[in-house]
Amino acid sequence: MQFLPDIRDRIITPGVSSSEILASIREAKSPPDQKNEILDSVVKIQKYYRAYRGRVAARSNALQVAAVTQDNEANVIEHAERSAALSAYSGRDFVILNRSPPRTRSDFESLYNLLDRWRILETDRTNLVLLQSSRVVARGLILSKEVELLRAIDSMKTAVRVKYREQKRHRFLDELARPIAWQNSRGRPVLVDTLRVQRARQYRNVYASLSNESLPTAERLNLLRNLKEIADTHTCSHSREIVYLVDQELDLLTCRVNTSRLNWLRNRLKLSFLRLARDALQGDIEENADLFDWSNAITRLCKTCGRLLPLQKFPREQRLRSSSCVYCTSIQARKGPRLVYEPYERILWEIRRFEARMGCYGSLAFVIGVKVVCHLVNRIWHGKSGISECDDLDELRLTRFRREHEWAPWNSLLLTKIEVAIHHKVDDLESFYASSLLQKFYTKNLQAKMHFESFSQARRNIVTPTSSTEGQ
């Protein structure tokens, strides 16, 4: 369309009303004629059309803004959840060591589980945020932090192991130094300190003094001289080793060597003295020979760390061949975090206590280990109660499906504590449970029987009190 300008055209500017335009026209011209009425109508049509177009545009923009806002909120929520999951351990990489000091195996398993989860989440965040070159550097930093945390956890584990070892040695000497209970002519017990008990008490006091690390240097010298006199009365190899070690420490203390550098020498001296006490007291006592059973066990060579360790230090399924020890297996890198077996140990303990209370000592609960219970809970029952689908491990228990039969992996139910109490009071399962629920129980027990079929052979090797009496 071709536009031809006219002198009577007017430009409508935003913010200026039509009344102002008409007033300016009236001032410029004579009284309005028919043409001015047409212009007034055109201005009014333009005003209302522009208002209508503005309302339509505002409505469409509002709908677009609402859609974009919803998408942004969904993206923001998803990104926040992902960031929260990935950064859950970013600021706590070294804080896990500031908790209560671990003491048991379950505590250290929880620490290793927490460390594995931190490593996996940090690696996922690195792969999501950084590029290839920066990703390699970030993985190197994660590895260095993991090594430092593993070193700290191992140092705590070593300290706990040394502490329990010392407690075991002190218990051994306390047991030997306990007075012997005799009976007088009236049948009353009388505590008697025999020569063996007095000698054991002397060895216990000397070992306690050797274990005292805060002993002054002058008292330490007197203790070493007395220990040398005790060792001179014996002619065994341990006495000669004690004399050799005592002379070394006396020379080093005379030269004023820092005592922090004598830890290995003093530990070796304590172990030699403990062996001397064992050999000296072993000839005086025969009724408690099990206390002196320190025989050398069968050893295997660990192919990872190269140490010669007892057979008990290797996994049970790999003891027949040379393999990695339990320690080297525990520190191997894995895709997922390692399991914490403490809840499953509690479940197994509850099963054994119930079977012992029922007098079923031939039950498979006394044969299987905690890994079997873990597999039964997670793979067969999927970690949920068979009735309420509760997934809290602290509330779950494994009990008998058929109350009249002893417990077995194929005669078990995973229920909560309240459900177990109700299940034990049920006499007729078919009338109490629905058919769909019974079919579920039968299917789970059939899966367990197919998977744990090899354990049925182990039942033949169980020796129960009834079987032993029948054999006699």
Residue pairs with C-beta under 8 A, 6 or more apart in sequence:
8 35
8 39
10 21
10 25
10 39
10 43
12 18
12 21
12 43
12 46
12 47
18 40
18 43
18 44
18 47
21 43
22 36
22 39
22 40
22 43
25 32
25 36
25 39
26 32
26 36
29 36
82 128
85 121
86 121
86 122
86 124
86 125
86 128
87 125
88 121
89 114
89 117
89 118
89 121
89 122
90 121
90 122
90 125
92 118
93 118
93 122
93 145
93 149
94 145
94 148
94 149
96 111
96 114
96 115
96 118
96 149
97 149
97 152
97 153
97 156
101 156
102 108
102 110
102 111
102 156
102 157
102 160
103 160
106 340
106 341
106 342
106 345
108 153
108 156
108 157
109 338
109 339
109 340
109 341
109 342
110 340
110 342
111 153
112 153
112 330
112 337
112 338
113 337
113 338
113 339
113 340
114 337
115 146
115 149
115 150
115 153
116 334
116 336
116 337
116 338
117 337
119 142
119 146
120 335
120 336
120 337
122 142
123 139
123 142
126 135
126 138
126 139
126 142
127 135
130 138
150 331
166 211
169 207
169 274
170 204
170 207
170 208
170 211
172 291
173 200
173 203
173 204
173 207
173 277
174 204
175 288
175 291
176 196
176 197
176 200
176 203
176 204
176 277
176 281
176 285
176 291
177 197
177 200
177 201
177 203
177 204
178 197
179 191
179 192
179 193
179 197
180 191
180 192
180 193
180 194
180 197
181 189
181 190
181 191
181 192
182 189
182 190
182 191
182 192
183 189
183 190
184 190
193 201
195 284
196 281
196 284
196 285
199 280
199 281
199 284
200 277
200 281
203 273
203 277
203 280
203 281
206 223
206 226
206 227
206 230
206 273
207 270
207 273
207 274
207 277
209 215
209 223
210 223
210 227
210 266
210 269
210 270
210 273
211 270
215 223
217 253
217 259
220 253
221 250
221 253
224 246
224 249
224 250
224 253
225 250
227 242
227 246
227 273
228 242
228 243
228 246
228 247
231 239
231 240
231 242
231 243
231 246
231 276
232 239
232 243
233 239
234 276
234 280
236 276
236 279
238 272
238 273
238 275
238 276
238 279
239 276
241 272
242 269
242 272
242 273
242 276
245 265
245 268
245 269
245 272
246 269
248 265
249 262
249 265
249 266
249 269
252 262
252 265
253 259
278 292
278 294
281 292
282 289
282 292
297 310
297 311
297 312
298 310
298 311
299 308
299 309
299 310
299 311
300 308
300 309
300 310
300 311
300 313
300 314
300 319
300 322
300 323
301 307
301 308
301 309
301 322
302 308
302 309
302 313
302 314
302 322
302 323
302 324
302 325
302 328
303 322
303 323
303 324
304 324
304 325
304 328
305 324
305 325
305 327
305 328
307 325
309 325
311 319
313 325
313 326
313 327
314 323
314 324
314 325
314 326
315 323
315 326
315 329
318 324
324 332
330 338
339 374
341 370
341 371
341 374
343 393
343 394
344 370
344 373
344 374
344 377
344 393
345 370
347 373
347 377
347 393
347 396
347 397
347 398
348 365
348 368
348 369
348 370
348 373
350 397
350 398
351 365
351 373
351 398
351 399
351 407
352 365
352 366
354 399
354 407
355 361
355 363
355 365
355 366
355 406
355 407
358 406
360 406
360 407
361 462
361 464
361 465
362 406
362 459
362 462
362 464
362 466
362 467
363 406
363 407
363 408
364 406
364 407
364 408
364 409
364 455
364 458
364 459
365 407
366 462
367 455
367 458
367 459
367 462
368 409
368 455
372 409
372 452
372 455
373 398
375 451
376 398
376 409
376 412
376 414
376 448
376 452
377 383
377 393
377 396
377 398
377 414
379 451
380 409
380 444
380 447
380 448
380 451
381 414
381 444
383 391
383 393
383 396
384 390
384 391
384 414
385 391
385 396
385 414
385 415
385 416
385 419
386 413
386 414
386 415
386 437
386 440
386 441
386 444
387 415
387 416
387 419
387 437
388 416
388 419
390 396
390 416
392 416
395 416
395 417
396 414
396 415
396 416
397 414
397 415
397 416
397 417
397 420
398 407
398 412
398 413
398 414
399 407
399 412
399 413
399 415
399 420
399 423
399 424
400 406
400 407
400 411
400 412
400 413
401 411
401 412
401 413
401 429
401 441
401 445
402 411
402 429
403 424
403 426
405 411
408 455
409 448
409 449
409 451
409 452
409 455
410 445
410 446
410 448
410 449
410 452
411 445
412 445
412 448
413 420
413 423
413 441
415 423
426 432
429 438
430 438
433 441
